[in-house]
Amino acid sequence: MDNLFPGMNPWLEHPSLWSDVHFRLISALARYLSPLVSPRYYVSVGSQAYIATVFASPPSLRYPDIAIVYSGQRAGPVQSTPTFAAPPVLAPTTVELPVPDIIEETYLEIREVTSGQVVTIVEVLSPTNKRPGAGRQKYERKRMEILSTHTHLVEIDLLRAWPPMPMVGEQVARDYRILIRRGEQGNQATLYAFSLRDPIPVFRIPLQAGDDEPLTDLKTLLDAIYLEGYYGVRVNYQQPPEPPLSVANAEWVTELMKRWKAEKTA
């Protein structure tokens, strides 16, 4: 199936696909921006490691703390002891223990060539960033560190699940967000909030004053990686997306697919 959505495709948010989508989108942004900011700037890919608690199945092997080893010698005679009525034996159960899983996620840095100074950071949020817990807390600390400097921040949130990043002033709930904070704006930022049915807004990547700032069209990049990643055959459109759609959006998607099928068969 073609990527028929005017904006974000909600099936790409599925946990089994998002890490692949995230990697491809970061790579596509780097390829797109590099020639547009050159020769004064260059685009580098940074990484951040998060430790998440997961349950491994089957459990991985570990060395025991105590081992019983056969020595080859016969033991001496066993001394008889008084016998007592044995208590009832409780049947054991099998449990699974959490194991740490190190997740490495990438982001973009736009740096000045001469000084190497980081001018702009571009983040594409992931479930680790948004899901309440240690990963979100770590990202929010990193976010606060960026906001305490004059570094520009572009934060792209294409995930409907979990609460949005902290901000004040958003009056209407939306599915997705693009936040642009320019270093000279202090604690103020520009927010593009949009819904599933809306086109993804085109925005400029902030650079230093007086420089040409490249326009970024995420929809064009997403359409390209949709074809590159063969998501049209990997996505199961017979199953509802995850997280589920609202009733109104589910009806809208059904009508959208009906029109697409009618056009294909016409």
Secondary structure as the mmCIF struct_conf table of DSSP 4:
data_model
#
loop_
_struct_conf.conf_type_id
_struct_conf.id
_struct_conf.beg_label_comp_id
_struct_conf.beg_label_asym_id
_struct_conf.beg_label_seq_id
_struct_conf.end_label_comp_id
_struct_conf.end_label_asym_id
_struct_conf.end_label_seq_id
BEND BEND1 PRO A 6 GLY A 7
HELX_RH_3T_P HELX_RH_3T_P1 PRO A 10 GLU A 13
BEND BEND2 HIS A 14 HIS A 14
HELX_RH_AL_P HELX_RH_AL_P1 PRO A 15 VAL A 37
TURN_TY1_P TURN_TY1_P1 SER A 38 ARG A 40
STRN STRN1 TYR A 41 PHE A 55
BEND BEND3 SER A 57 PRO A 58
HELX_LH_PP_P HELX_LH_PP_P1 PRO A 59 LEU A 61
BEND BEND4 ASP A 65 ASP A 65
BEND BEND5 GLY A 72 GLY A 72
HELX_LH_PP_P HELX_LH_PP_P2 GLN A 73 ALA A 75
HELX_LH_PP_P HELX_LH_PP_P3 PRO A 77 SER A 80
HELX_LH_PP_P HELX_LH_PP_P4 ALA A 85 PRO A 92
STRN STRN2 PRO A 98 GLU A 112
TURN_TY1_P TURN_TY1_P2 VAL A 113 SER A 115
STRN STRN3 VAL A 118 VAL A 124
HELX_RH_AL_P HELX_RH_AL_P2 PRO A 127 LYS A 130
BEND BEND6 ARG A 131 ARG A 131
TURN_TY1_P TURN_TY1_P3 PRO A 132 GLY A 133
HELX_RH_AL_P HELX_RH_AL_P3 ALA A 134 LEU A 147
TURN_TY1_P TURN_TY1_P4 SER A 148 SER A 148
BEND BEND7 THR A 149 HIS A 150
STRN STRN4 HIS A 152 ASP A 157
BEND BEND8 ALA A 161 TRP A 162
HELX_LH_PP_P HELX_LH_PP_P5 PRO A 163 MET A 165
BEND BEND9 PRO A 166 PRO A 166
BEND BEND10 VAL A 168 VAL A 168
BEND BEND11 VAL A 172 VAL A 172
BEND BEND12 ASP A 175 ASP A 175
STRN STRN5 TYR A 176 ARG A 181
HELX_RH_3T_P HELX_RH_3T_P2 GLY A 183 GLN A 185
TURN_TY1_P TURN_TY1_P5 GLY A 186 ASN A 187
STRN STRN6 THR A 190 PHE A 194
TURN_TY1_P TURN_TY1_P6 LEU A 196 ARG A 197
BEND BEND13 ASP A 198 ASP A 198
HELX_LH_PP_P HELX_LH_PP_P6 PRO A 199 VAL A 202
STRN STRN7 PHE A 203 ARG A 204
HELX_LH_PP_P HELX_LH_PP_P7 ILE A 205 PRO A 206
BEND BEND14 GLN A 208 GLN A 208
TURN_TY1_P TURN_TY1_P7 ALA A 209 GLY A 210
BEND BEND15 ASP A 211 ASP A 211
HELX_LH_PP_P HELX_LH_PP_P8 ASP A 212 PRO A 214
STRN STRN8 LEU A 215 THR A 216
HELX_RH_AL_P HELX_RH_AL_P4 LEU A 218 GLU A 228
TURN_TY1_P TURN_TY1_P8 GLY A 229 TYR A 230
HELX_RH_AL_P HELX_RH_AL_P5 TYR A 231 ARG A 234
BEND BEND16 VAL A 235 VAL A 235
TURN_TY1_P TURN_TY1_P9 TYR A 237 GLN A 238
BEND BEND17 GLN A 239 GLN A 239
BEND BEND18 GLU A 242 PRO A 243
HELX_LH_PP_P HELX_LH_PP_P9 PRO A 244 SER A 246
HELX_RH_AL_P HELX_RH_AL_P6 VAL A 247 THR A 265
#
